[in-house]
Amino acid sequence: MNSPAMPEKVTAVTPAKSGAFGLRHYLICLKGIVVRECLRFLHQRERFISSLVRPLVWLFIFAAGFRQVLGVSIIPPYKTYVLYEVYITPGLCGMILLFSGMQSSLSMVYDREMGNMRILLVSPFPRWYLLLSKMLAGVSVSITQVYAFLIVAWFWGVKAPPLGYLFVLPALFLSGMMLCALGMLLSSMIKQLENFAGIMNFVIFPGYFASPALYPLWRIQEASPLLYKLCLANPFTYAVELIRFAFYGQVDWVSLGVVAGCTLLFLGGAIIAYDPSRGLITRKQGAGGNG
């Protein structure tokens, strides 16, 4: 008779304790998640190298070939003609954030299968706070990768205004939050780790190439009005433009509004999906027998 009573007692006490958490406890939880993500990144050196190889290949190789073919006219925020390398640098920063956001979703799927994520999600902290902490940890790592790329690009001769490296930080943070939130939402829909590669390619490559990351929107409009409309419907388009204008101390208010709105939309969807009472995670695990 005593055994059945014990779980009822623990269940009744846990919410009371979670409600008694103060700011210090939430900060400790955030610190633990961020430190864990940073340590994982430091131990996976090939992840850091691969995050730099992709944009550097575009900067060093493709840009050299396209420089003479694809000229960039004077368009905001540029006040003069710019080299192709300068134009694609904000898009390459967005590429790093995009791949990092998808890798964050991969880690969510992996942790869920290995059991680490289950332990985290059953903690007494609110589910939304745990997901937000996971996003902040992922964004911290991705911004570090972006600045490492910008340092290499600076030595290559691709330079932004000195204050632009500071002005771009809020744009990188907000864009990274949007892409991490999208990764969180996708991770809730992926049942098995093996399915991640297909979903990743379906999201990353259309999202990246259907954007002004590599070519101006006015050129896309001239070549294909349909593709131009797809670019306008692509949230990554506005992340790239937000970063581009921020390098020059300007704010593209349309891009800011779209990125902020998509961040809230994707984060809200992820929170609902990870809610055990109405989300996708519990139903999928129950269907797979992991319950």
N, C-alpha and C positions, 0 to 999 in steps of 0.2 A: 504493500500500500504506500510505502514511502517513496519508491522509485517513480511512480507516475506523478507524484506531487512535485518532484524536483523541477522538471521542465516548466511546469506552470509557474513556479516561483521565479525562475530565471527570466522567463518571458515577461513577467509582470514588472520585474525590476529594471530590465535593460532600457526600455523607453524612458523611464524616469532618470536614469543616469545620463542618457544621451541628451535629454533636455537640460541637464545641469552643466553641460559643457560650456566653457567660457572661451574667450578669444584665444587664450594661450593654447588650449587643447586643439583648436582648429588650426592654429599656426604650426603646431607640432605635427599634425597630420599632413598638412601641406608640405612641410619641410621633408618629411619622410618620403612622400611620393616623388617630390622633385629630386631629392638626393638619389633615390633608387633609379630614376630614369637617367640621371646624369652618369651614375656609375655604370649602368648598362651601356650607355653610349661610349664611355671611355674604354670599356672592355671589348667593344666591337670596333676596332680601329678600321677594319675594312669598310664599315658603314660610313665613317667619316671620309675616307678616301673616295668611296663611290659617290658620296654627295658632292664632292668637288670635281670629280672627273667629268660628270655629265655637263655641267655648265661651262667648264673650261674647254671641253672639246668644241662646243659651239662658239666660244669666244676666240679660241686660237685658230681653229681650222675652218669652220663653216663661215665665220665672219670674214675671213681673209678672201674666200671665194665669192661671197655675196657682195662684198664692198663695192666692186666695180659694176655689178649688175643691178643691185637694188639701192638706189639713192633715196635719201630721206629728206623731204622738203621741210621748210620751216613750219612746224606745227607746235602748238602749245604742248609742254611748257618751254620748248626750245625757242630761243630768240635768234638763232642763226642755224646754218646747216651743221649737222653733226655727223660724225662717222657712224657707220653701221654698228661698230662695236659699242659705241656709247648708247645707241638707241636700244639695243637688245639687252643691255645690262639689267635694267629693272625687270624685264621678262625672265632673265636667268635667275634673278633673286626669287621671283615668284616660282620658278621651277623647283628651286631648293625647298621652298615652303610647301609646295604641292607634294613632292615626293616624301618629305618628312611627315606631312599629315597622313599620307597613305601608310607609311611605315608605322605610324602610331596606331592606326587601326589594325595593322598586322599584329602588333604586340598585344592588342586587346584580345584578338582571336586566340593567339598563342597562350596568353595568360588564362583565358577562360577554359581552354582545353586542359592546361596543366594544373589548374586548380588555384593558382595564385589570385586570379581576379575574383573567384568566388569568395575567397577569404576576405578580400577587400570589400566586396559588395555587401557582405553580411555584417560588417562592422556597424556600430551604433550611429555613425555619422550619416547625415542625410545623403541620399544617393546623388542628388544634383551637385553637392559639394565635392564628392569623390570624383565625379566625372569632370567637373571644372578644374579640380586640382591636377587631374591627369592631363587635361588640355594645357594648363599652364606649364607643366613639366615638359610636354612635347614642344611647345612654342619656345621655351627657353633654349632647348637643344637646337631647334631649327634656326633661331636667330644667331646663335653662335656659329653655325655653319655658313650663314649668309655673310657675316662679317669676315670670316676666314676667306671666303671667295672674293669679297671686295678688296681685301688686302692683296691677294694675288693679282687681281685685275688692276689695282693701282700701280703695282710694279710693272705691269704690262703696258702702262700708259693710258689706261681707261680710268679717268678721274672725274669725280663729281665735285661741285663746290664744297669747300671744306666743311661748312656748317650743314651741308646736305646729309653727311653721314650721321649727324645727330637728329636732324629733322625727319629722316626716314625711319627712325626707330619706332615711333607710334604706328606708322603705316605698316611696318613689318609685323608688329605685334598684332594689330587688328586683322590683317590678312592671314597671319598664321593661325589665329584663333578660329577664323572662319573655316579654313581648310582642315584644321584639327577636328572641329565640330563635325564637318562633313565626314571625316574619317571615322569618328565615333559612331555616327549614324550608320555608315556602311558596315562597320564591324558588328552591329546588332543584327544585320541581315545576313551575314555570312555564317553558315552553320558549321562548316569544316574549314580547316586551314588550307586544304588543297584547292578550295574554290577561290582563294584570295587572288591568285595571279590573274584569273580571267576578269574579275571585278576591277582589279587595279588597272589593267590595260584599258578596260572599257571606260574608266573615269579619267585617267591621267592623260592619255594621248589625245582623245578628242577635246578635253578641256584645255590642254596646252596649245594645240595647233589651231583651235578655233578661238583665237584670242589675238590681241595686238602685241603678243610677246616677241614675235619675230618679224612682223611687218605691220605698217600702220593700217588702221581701219579704213582709211579712204582708198587705199589700194585694194583691199578686200572687196569694198563696195563696187569698185570699177570692174573687178574680175568676176565676182559672183554675188549678186544681190541676196540670194538665198543664204550663202555662207555668212554674209554680213549680218543678216538677221539672227542667225545662230550665234554669232559672236556677241551680239547685243543681249542675247538671252543667257549668256554664259557668265556665271558669277566670277570666274577667274579673270575675265576681261577687266572687271572693275578693280580687282585686287592689283593687277599689273599697273593700271592707270593711276591708282592711288599711290603706289610706290614710286612711279615715274615722276609725278608732280611733287611728291614729298622731297625728292632729291634736290629740288630747286626751291624749296621753302614755300611751296604753294599747296593749296588744298583743292582737289577736285570734289566738289560737294556731292555731285551725283554718285560718284564712285564711293565716297564715304558713306552715303546713305544706303547704297545697295549692299556694300560689304557688311555694315553694321546690322542691317536687316536680315541678311542671309545668315550671319553668325547666330543671331537669336533664333532664327527659324531652325537651323540645323541642330543647335544645342537643345532647343525644346524638343525636337524630334528624338534626339538621342536619349534625353532624360525619360521621355515616355517609353521608348523602346527598352530601356534598361529597368523600368519599373516592373518589379516581379508580379504586381497585381494586374497589369494591363499591357505590358510590353511584349516584345518578341522573344527575349532571351529565355524566359521561363517556359514559354510554349515550345520553343525549339528544343530546349534541353529535355523537356518532358517527352516530346515526340521521339527524341533519340535515346531515351532511357537513362539520361544522366540526372534527371530530375532534380 
